[in-house]
Amino acid sequence: MNIQLLGISHKTAPVQIRALFAFTDENKKELMMRIFTQEGIRECVLLSTCNRTELYTVSEEKISVRSVMTAMQRILLDMAGIGDASQVSEHLRFYQGTQAVRHLFYVAAGLDSMVLGEDQILGQVKEAHKAAMEEGFSGTWSNSLFRMAVTAAKRVKTETNLSGISVSTATLAVKAAEMYFGSLKDKKILIIGATGKIGQIMMKNIAADHQVQLYAASRQMKSGERAVAGTDTLSDGHGTRHQQTQSYTQIAYTDRYHLANEMDVVISATASPHYTLTKEAWQSNITRKRRRILIDMAVPMDIEEGLGDTDNYVCHLDELTTLSEKNQHLRFEAADQAREMLEEDIADFRRWALFQQNRPLMAAFREHLLEDMLSDPEKGLNKFFYRAREAAEPEQLEMFFEVLRRSEEERGNG
């Protein structure tokens, strides 16, 4: 069997092109059905996300790879409503054999993602495989390929820091607050500039991952209104999972100092040309002494110098940027470690594939070897080694005897 891959991703195409390949669930089923019914194609799996569309196929050896790739491209473009291949041909990527295998392993582990090491893609790979299996499009080869890729990706996530190292300053700001207190559980957090791009990211991250009392201030908001910031999937401990809506309280921008009296964390992320928190106004309005962390995400600064004291720790963007650059370096190191680990898993799949592909040969060889050894085992074995010597090139014989040596070493150690 041969493995082929036809793909388009954020690495090869702008979002306008990728949008053409955004298929509905019904479109995905139809596409795989059309691929599955092509001559010589025995299995197929379609991975389709906002950042990539990748079609994996397993075909018979007697069918040329070129004809399989041609059919894959024709059907994929037809389903995307693209009549002229020249519109997108420069953005398409074709892989076969080990290249296709390696690509899937890297994708599942987050090494090919827009954000290096992100976790979401692993779930998407699993869902793509599950959908193909349920429709009968994924068989022995695809099942082994995708399961081994998922297992390898999980090993990368548990044995390296690839996913655990924060890179974006928005994520690091939340991490800084968490490290300052040890935990954000039950903490009160105010975000100034919550309707901006950075503010919205932080609102969703905090609401989804932490049990906090969340408040949001902006000039467009009125005080006292409740709104949804995100959802979190929780388990009741008995295997049942529930969707819990995380909400926040909106406050008017003018009420920010009044509310800051009660806050543990204040994060400011606006595009304002002036300070959102000044030293004078803070000293006049903040009457309650408590341990706080103030995080300034803005350029120019939102929080005036001098607010830090024994009660208030002020963290500015330049500190987070330095940490982000350091973490980016650490993440690249973790990615190198992950690639080394994945190469071992890719080799395991290749070994599996070679055995799978050569089962008929092994069965015939076993039968003939047993026949030769039936009357005289020693003569039969000598005949086998003689045939190996006559049929192999010197380099192949060296490899053959290296395998025998390793086998004997393992037997001796066992």
C-alpha positions as CSV (number, residue, x, y, z in Angstrom):
1,M,0.0,0.0,0.0
2,N,1.0,3.6,-0.6
3,I,0.2,6.6,1.6
4,Q,-0.4,10.0,-0.1
5,L,-1.2,13.5,1.2
6,L,-2.6,16.5,-0.5
7,G,-2.8,19.6,1.7
8,I,-3.1,23.3,1.9
9,S,-2.4,25.2,5.2
10,H,-1.5,28.5,6.8
11,K,2.1,27.9,5.8
12,T,1.2,27.8,2.1
13,A,-1.9,29.9,1.6
14,P,-3.5,33.2,2.8
15,V,-6.8,33.0,4.7
16,Q,-8.8,34.0,1.6
17,I,-7.5,30.8,-0.2
18,R,-7.9,28.6,2.8
19,A,-11.5,29.8,3.2
20,L,-12.4,28.1,-0.2
21,F,-11.7,24.7,1.4
22,A,-13.9,25.3,4.5
23,F,-16.2,22.3,4.1
24,T,-19.4,21.5,6.0
25,D,-19.7,18.0,7.7
26,E,-21.8,16.9,4.8
27,N,-19.3,18.2,2.3
28,K,-16.5,16.3,4.1
29,K,-18.4,13.0,3.9
30,E,-19.2,13.6,0.2
31,L,-15.5,14.4,-0.5
32,M,-14.2,11.3,1.2
33,M,-16.9,9.1,-0.5
34,R,-15.8,10.4,-3.9
35,I,-12.1,9.8,-3.1
36,F,-12.9,6.4,-1.6
37,T,-14.6,5.2,-4.8
38,Q,-11.6,6.0,-7.0
39,E,-9.9,3.1,-8.6
40,G,-7.1,1.7,-6.4
41,I,-7.8,4.0,-3.3
42,R,-8.6,1.8,-0.3
43,E,-8.8,4.3,2.5
44,C,-9.0,8.1,3.1
45,V,-9.1,10.6,6.0
46,L,-9.9,14.3,5.7
47,L,-8.5,16.7,8.2
48,S,-10.1,20.1,7.8
49,T,-9.6,23.1,10.2
50,C,-9.5,26.9,9.9
51,N,-5.8,26.7,9.3
52,R,-5.4,23.6,7.1
53,T,-7.2,21.1,4.8
54,E,-5.4,17.8,4.4
55,L,-6.5,14.7,2.5
56,Y,-4.8,11.5,3.4
57,T,-5.2,8.4,1.2
58,V,-4.0,4.8,1.2
59,S,-3.8,3.2,-2.3
60,E,-2.8,0.0,-3.9
61,E,0.8,-0.4,-5.1
62,K,-0.2,-1.3,-8.6
63,I,-1.8,2.2,-9.0
64,S,0.6,5.0,-9.9
65,V,1.0,7.7,-7.2
66,R,0.7,10.3,-9.9
67,S,-2.8,9.1,-10.9
68,V,-3.9,9.0,-7.3
69,M,-2.6,12.5,-6.7
70,T,-4.3,13.8,-9.8
71,A,-7.7,12.3,-8.7
72,M,-7.2,13.8,-5.2
73,Q,-6.6,17.3,-6.6
74,R,-9.4,17.1,-9.1
75,I,-12.0,16.1,-6.5
76,L,-10.7,18.4,-3.8
77,L,-10.8,21.5,-6.1
78,D,-14.2,20.4,-7.5
79,M,-15.7,20.3,-4.0
80,A,-14.2,23.7,-3.2
81,G,-15.9,25.1,-6.3
82,I,-12.6,25.9,-8.1
83,G,-12.7,25.3,-11.8
84,D,-9.2,26.5,-12.7
85,A,-6.5,24.7,-10.8
86,S,-4.0,27.5,-11.6
87,Q,-5.9,29.7,-9.0
88,V,-4.6,27.6,-6.1
89,S,-1.9,25.2,-7.5
90,E,1.0,27.2,-6.0
91,H,-0.6,26.8,-2.6
92,L,-1.1,23.0,-2.7
93,R,1.4,20.6,-1.2
94,F,1.9,16.9,-2.2
95,Y,3.5,14.3,0.0
96,Q,3.9,10.5,-0.2
97,G,5.3,7.6,1.8
98,T,7.5,8.6,4.7
99,Q,7.0,12.3,4.0
100,A,3.3,12.1,4.4
101,V,3.7,10.0,7.6
102,R,6.1,12.5,9.1
103,H,3.9,15.4,8.2
104,L,0.9,13.9,10.1
105,F,3.1,13.1,13.2
106,Y,4.3,16.7,13.2
107,V,0.8,18.1,12.7
108,A,-0.6,16.1,15.5
109,A,2.1,17.2,17.9
110,G,1.6,20.9,17.1
111,L,4.9,21.3,15.3
112,D,3.3,22.5,12.1
113,S,0.8,24.8,13.8
114,M,0.6,28.6,13.6
115,V,1.3,28.7,17.4
116,L,4.1,26.2,17.9
117,G,2.9,23.3,20.2
118,E,-0.7,24.4,20.5
119,D,-3.0,21.7,21.8
120,Q,-6.2,22.1,19.8
121,I,-4.9,20.4,16.7
122,L,-4.5,17.0,18.5
123,G,-8.2,16.9,19.2
124,Q,-8.9,17.9,15.6
125,V,-6.7,15.1,14.3
126,K,-8.6,12.6,16.5
127,E,-12.0,13.9,15.4
128,A,-11.0,13.6,11.7
129,H,-9.9,10.0,12.1
130,K,-13.0,9.2,14.1
131,A,-15.3,10.7,11.4
132,A,-13.5,8.7,8.7
133,M,-13.8,5.5,10.7
134,E,-17.5,6.0,11.4
135,E,-18.2,6.3,7.6
136,G,-16.0,3.3,6.8
137,F,-13.3,5.2,5.0
138,S,-10.5,4.5,7.4
139,G,-9.1,0.9,7.5
140,T,-6.1,-1.0,8.8
141,W,-3.4,1.4,7.5
142,S,-5.1,4.7,8.3
143,N,-6.2,3.4,11.7
144,S,-2.6,2.5,12.6
145,L,-1.2,5.7,11.1
146,F,-3.5,8.0,13.0
147,R,-3.5,6.1,16.2
148,M,0.3,6.0,16.3
149,A,0.5,9.7,15.4
150,V,-1.9,10.6,18.2
151,T,-0.1,8.5,20.7
152,A,3.2,10.0,19.7
153,A,1.8,13.5,20.1
154,K,0.5,12.7,23.6
155,R,4.0,11.5,24.5
156,V,5.5,14.8,23.2
157,K,3.1,16.8,25.4
158,T,3.8,14.8,28.5
159,E,7.6,14.4,28.1
160,T,8.5,17.9,26.7
161,N,7.6,21.4,27.7
162,L,6.4,22.3,24.2
163,S,2.8,22.9,25.1
164,G,3.5,24.2,28.7
165,I,5.7,27.2,27.7
166,S,3.6,30.3,27.2
167,V,4.7,32.6,24.4
168,S,2.1,35.3,23.8
169,T,2.2,38.3,26.1
170,A,-1.5,38.0,26.7
171,T,-1.1,34.4,28.0
172,L,2.0,35.4,30.0
173,A,0.1,38.3,31.7
174,V,-2.4,35.8,33.1
175,K,0.5,33.5,34.0
176,A,2.2,36.3,35.9
177,A,-0.9,36.9,38.0
178,E,-1.2,33.2,38.7
179,M,2.4,32.9,39.8
180,Y,2.1,36.0,42.0
181,F,-0.7,34.5,44.0
182,G,0.0,30.8,43.5
183,S,-3.5,30.3,42.2
184,L,-6.2,32.6,40.7
185,K,-9.1,30.6,42.2
186,D,-11.7,32.9,43.8
187,K,-9.6,36.0,43.0
188,K,-11.2,39.2,41.7
189,I,-9.8,40.4,38.4
190,L,-10.5,43.7,36.6
191,I,-9.6,44.1,32.9
192,I,-9.5,47.7,31.6
193,G,-9.9,47.8,27.9
194,A,-11.9,44.6,27.7
195,T,-13.4,45.3,24.3
196,G,-10.0,45.6,22.6
197,K,-8.3,42.7,20.8
198,I,-5.8,41.9,23.6
199,G,-8.5,42.5,26.3
200,Q,-10.9,40.1,24.6
201,I,-8.2,37.3,24.3
202,M,-7.5,37.7,28.0
203,M,-11.2,37.7,29.0
204,K,-11.7,34.4,27.2
205,N,-8.6,32.8,28.5
206,I,-9.3,33.8,32.1
207,A,-13.0,32.9,31.9
208,A,-12.3,29.5,30.4
209,D,-9.4,28.3,32.6
210,H,-9.9,29.9,36.0
211,Q,-12.6,30.1,38.7
212,V,-12.5,33.8,39.3
213,Q,-14.8,36.8,39.7
214,L,-14.2,38.7,36.5
215,Y,-14.9,42.4,35.8
216,A,-14.5,44.3,32.6
217,A,-14.2,48.0,32.1
218,S,-14.3,50.0,28.9
219,R,-15.8,53.3,27.7
220,Q,-18.5,51.4,25.8
221,M,-19.8,49.6,28.9
222,K,-22.4,50.4,31.5
223,S,-22.0,49.3,35.1
224,G,-23.7,46.2,36.6
225,E,-24.5,44.2,33.4
226,R,-23.6,40.5,33.2
227,A,-22.2,39.1,30.0
228,V,-20.7,35.8,28.8
229,A,-16.9,35.6,28.4
230,G,-16.5,31.9,27.5
231,T,-17.4,28.4,28.4
232,D,-15.6,25.7,30.3
233,T,-16.2,21.9,30.2
234,L,-16.4,20.5,33.7
235,S,-16.6,16.9,35.0
236,D,-18.7,15.8,37.9
237,G,-16.2,13.1,38.8
238,H,-18.4,10.3,37.6
239,G,-17.6,10.5,33.9
240,T,-20.4,13.0,33.1
241,R,-19.2,16.3,31.6
242,H,-21.1,19.6,31.6
243,Q,-20.7,22.9,29.8
244,Q,-20.5,25.7,32.3
245,T,-20.9,29.3,31.2
246,Q,-18.3,31.7,32.6
247,S,-19.6,35.2,32.9
248,Y,-18.3,38.6,33.9
249,T,-19.6,41.9,35.3
250,Q,-19.4,45.0,33.1
251,I,-18.5,48.3,34.7
252,A,-18.2,51.8,33.3
253,Y,-14.7,53.0,32.7
254,T,-15.3,55.9,35.2
255,D,-15.9,53.3,38.0
256,R,-12.5,51.7,37.6
257,Y,-10.9,53.2,40.7
258,H,-13.9,52.5,42.9
259,L,-13.8,48.8,41.9
260,A,-10.0,48.5,42.1
261,N,-10.4,48.8,45.8
262,E,-11.8,45.3,45.8
263,M,-9.6,43.7,43.2
264,D,-6.7,41.3,43.5
265,V,-5.6,41.7,39.9
266,V,-6.0,44.8,37.6
267,I,-4.9,44.4,34.0
268,S,-5.0,47.3,31.6
269,A,-4.8,46.8,27.9
270,T,-6.0,49.8,26.0
271,A,-4.9,51.8,23.0
272,S,-5.4,55.0,25.0
273,P,-2.8,57.8,24.5
274,H,-2.9,58.6,28.2
275,Y,-2.7,56.7,31.5
276,T,-5.8,54.7,32.5
277,L,-4.4,54.6,36.1
278,T,-2.5,57.5,37.5
279,K,-0.5,57.7,40.7
280,E,-2.4,60.7,42.0
281,A,-5.8,59.2,41.3
282,W,-4.8,55.9,42.7
283,Q,-3.6,57.3,46.0
284,S,-6.8,59.4,46.3
285,N,-9.2,56.6,45.6
286,I,-7.6,53.3,46.7
287,T,-8.3,53.2,50.5
288,R,-8.3,49.4,51.1
289,K,-4.9,47.9,51.7
290,R,-4.5,44.5,50.1
291,R,-2.0,42.5,48.1
292,R,-2.5,43.3,44.4
293,I,-0.8,42.8,41.1
294,L,-1.2,45.5,38.4
295,I,-0.3,44.4,34.8
296,D,0.2,47.0,32.1
297,M,-0.3,45.5,28.6
298,A,-0.3,48.8,26.7
299,V,2.1,50.8,24.5
300,P,2.4,53.6,25.5
301,M,2.0,52.6,29.1
302,D,-1.5,52.6,30.7
303,I,-0.2,52.6,34.3
304,E,1.8,55.5,35.6
305,E,5.2,54.8,37.2
306,G,5.1,54.9,41.0
307,L,2.1,52.8,41.7
308,G,4.2,50.0,43.0
309,D,4.7,49.7,46.7
310,T,4.6,47.0,49.4
311,D,1.0,46.2,48.6
312,N,1.0,46.7,44.8
313,Y,3.3,44.8,42.4
314,V,3.3,46.5,38.9
315,C,4.3,44.4,35.9
316,H,4.8,46.3,32.6
317,L,4.8,45.0,29.0
318,D,8.5,45.1,28.6
319,E,8.9,42.5,31.3
320,L,6.4,40.3,29.7
321,T,8.0,40.8,26.3
322,T,11.4,39.8,27.6
323,L,9.8,36.7,29.2
324,S,8.0,36.0,25.9
325,E,11.3,36.1,24.0
326,K,12.9,33.8,26.5
327,N,10.0,31.4,26.3
328,Q,10.1,31.4,22.5
329,H,13.7,30.2,22.7
330,L,12.8,27.5,25.2
331,R,9.9,26.4,23.0
332,F,12.2,26.1,20.0
333,E,14.5,23.9,22.1
334,A,11.4,21.8,23.2
335,A,10.4,21.5,19.5
336,D,13.8,20.1,18.6
337,Q,13.4,17.5,21.4
338,A,9.9,16.7,20.2
339,R,11.2,16.1,16.6
340,E,13.8,13.6,17.9
341,M,11.1,11.8,19.8
342,L,8.8,11.8,16.8
343,E,11.4,10.3,14.5
344,E,11.5,7.3,16.8
345,D,7.7,6.9,16.5
346,I,7.8,7.4,12.8
347,A,10.4,4.6,12.6
348,D,8.0,2.4,14.6
349,F,5.2,3.0,12.0
350,R,7.6,2.3,9.1
351,R,8.5,-1.0,10.7
352,W,4.8,-1.8,11.2
353,A,4.1,-0.9,7.5
354,L,7.0,-3.0,6.2
355,F,5.7,-6.0,8.1
356,Q,2.1,-5.3,7.0
357,Q,3.2,-5.0,3.4
358,N,5.3,-8.1,3.4
359,R,3.0,-10.5,5.2
360,P,2.5,-12.7,2.1
361,L,6.2,-12.9,1.5
362,M,6.8,-13.8,5.2
363,A,4.1,-16.5,5.0
364,A,5.6,-18.1,1.9
365,F,9.2,-17.9,3.3
366,R,8.1,-19.5,6.6
367,E,6.4,-22.3,4.7
368,H,9.5,-23.0,2.6
369,L,11.9,-22.7,5.5
370,L,9.9,-25.2,7.6
371,E,9.9,-27.6,4.6
372,D,13.7,-27.4,4.3
373,M,14.2,-27.9,8.1
374,L,11.7,-30.7,8.4
375,S,14.1,-33.6,7.6
376,D,17.4,-31.9,8.7
377,P,17.1,-28.6,10.7
378,E,20.8,-27.8,10.5
379,K,20.9,-28.3,6.7
380,G,17.8,-26.3,6.3
381,L,19.3,-23.3,8.2
382,N,22.5,-23.5,6.3
383,K,20.6,-23.4,3.1
384,F,18.8,-20.3,4.3
385,F,22.0,-18.5,5.1
386,Y,23.5,-19.6,1.7
387,R,20.6,-18.1,-0.2
388,A,20.8,-14.9,1.8
389,R,24.5,-14.6,0.9
390,E,23.9,-15.2,-2.8
391,A,20.9,-12.9,-3.1
392,A,22.1,-9.9,-1.1
393,E,24.5,-7.1,-2.0
394,P,27.5,-6.7,0.5
395,E,25.9,-3.7,2.1
396,Q,22.6,-5.6,2.6
397,L,24.5,-8.5,4.1
398,E,26.2,-6.1,6.6
399,M,22.8,-4.8,7.6
400,F,21.4,-8.4,7.9
401,F,24.2,-9.5,10.2
402,E,23.9,-6.3,12.2
403,V,20.3,-7.3,12.9
404,L,21.4,-10.8,13.9
405,R,24.0,-9.2,16.3
406,R,21.4,-7.0,17.9
407,S,19.0,-9.9,18.2
408,E,21.6,-12.0,20.0
409,E,22.5,-9.1,22.3
410,E,18.9,-8.6,23.3
411,R,18.5,-12.3,23.9
412,G,21.7,-12.3,26.1
413,N,20.4,-9.3,28.1
414,G,17.0,-10.9,28.4
